[in-house]
Amino acid sequence: MATRQSYTVLIPFPKGGGHWSVVGEKLELLDVQASALRTAGRLALTSDLEAAQAAEKSTKAKATSAEAK
């Protein structure tokens, strides 16, 4: 059985039945379902976004501590 991964919506898209996704919404999708949306820049893996945010915070903290010296 294929496993689902958690994706975060970056740009809203129609989910079907007249419903749209919302920026920041987390969806559990199969890779096949998410492929075209990732290519179009509408989705990103939640784990990738969290890692990027953590790295950004770390970089800002280092810059702040360097300025304080």
Contact map, one row per residue, 1 for C-alpha under 8 A:
111000000000000000000000000000000000000000000000000000000000000000000
111100000000000000000000000001000000000000000000000000000000000000000
111110000000000000000000000001000000000000000000000000000000000000000
011111000000000000000000000111100000000000000000000000000000000000000
001111100000000000000000000111100000000000001000000000000000000000000
000111110000000000000000011110000000000000001110000000000000000000000
000011111000000000000000011110000000000000111100000000000000000000000
000001111100000000000011111000000000000000111100000000000000000000000
000000111111000000001111111000000000000001110000000000000000000000000
000000011111000000000011000000000000000011110000000000000000000000000
000000001111100000000110000000000000000011100000000000000000000000000
000000001111110000011110000000000000000001000000000000000000000000000
000000000011111000011100000000000000000001000000000000000000000000000
000000000001111101111000000000000000000000000000000000000000000000000
000000000000111111111000000000000000000000000000000000000000000000000
000000000000011111110000000000000000000000000000000000000000000000000
000000000000001111100000000000000000000000000000000000000000000000000
000000000000011111110000000000000000000000000000000000000000000000000
000000000000011111111000000000000000000000000000000000000000000000000
000000000001111101111100000000000000000000000000000000000000000000000
000000001001111000111110100000000000000000000000000000000000000000000
000000001011100000011111100000000000000000000000000000000000000000000
000000011111000000001111100000000000000000000000000000000000000000000
000000011100000000000111110000000000000000000000000000000000000000000
000000011000000000001111111000000000000000000000000000000000000000000
000001111000000000000001111100000000000000000100000000000000000000000
000001111000000000000000111110000000000000000000000000000000000000000
000111100000000000000000011111000000000000000000000000000000000000000
000111100000000000000000001111101100000000000000000000000000000000000
011110000000000000000000000111111100000000000000000000000000000000000
000110000000000000000000000011111110000000000000000000000000000000000
000000000000000000000000000001111110000000000000000000000000000000000
000000000000000000000000000011111111100000000000000000000000000000000
000000000000000000000000000011111111110000100000000000000000000000000
000000000000000000000000000000111111111000000000000000000000000000000
000000000000000000000000000000001111111100000000000000000000000000000
000000000000000000000000000000001111111111100000000000000000000000000
000000000000000000000000000000000111111111110000000000000000000000000
000000000000000000000000000000000011111111000000000000000000000000000
000000000000000000000000000000000001111111100000000000000000000000000
000000000110000000000000000000000000111111110000000000000000000000000
000000001111100000000000000000000000111111110000000000000000000000000
000000111110000000000000000000000100110111111000000000000000000000000
000000111100000000000000000000000000010011111101100000000000000000000
000011110000000000000000000000000000000000111111100000000000000000000
000001110000000000000000010000000000000000011111110000000000000000000
000001000000000000000000000000000000000000001111111000000000000000000
000000000000000000000000000000000000000000011111111100000000000000000
000000000000000000000000000000000000000000011111111110000000000000000
000000000000000000000000000000000000000000000111111111000000000000000
000000000000000000000000000000000000000000000011111111100000000000000
000000000000000000000000000000000000000000000001111111110000000000000
000000000000000000000000000000000000000000000000111111111000000000000
000000000000000000000000000000000000000000000000011111111100000000000
000000000000000000000000000000000000000000000000001111111110000000000
000000000000000000000000000000000000000000000000000111111111000000000
000000000000000000000000000000000000000000000000000011111111100000000
000000000000000000000000000000000000000000000000000001111111110000000
000000000000000000000000000000000000000000000000000000111111111000000
000000000000000000000000000000000000000000000000000000011111111100000
000000000000000000000000000000000000000000000000000000001111111110000
000000000000000000000000000000000000000000000000000000000111111111000
000000000000000000000000000000000000000000000000000000000011111111100
000000000000000000000000000000000000000000000000000000000001111111110
000000000000000000000000000000000000000000000000000000000000111111111
000000000000000000000000000000000000000000000000000000000000011111111
000000000000000000000000000000000000000000000000000000000000001111111
000000000000000000000000000000000000000000000000000000000000000111111
000000000000000000000000000000000000000000000000000000000000000011111
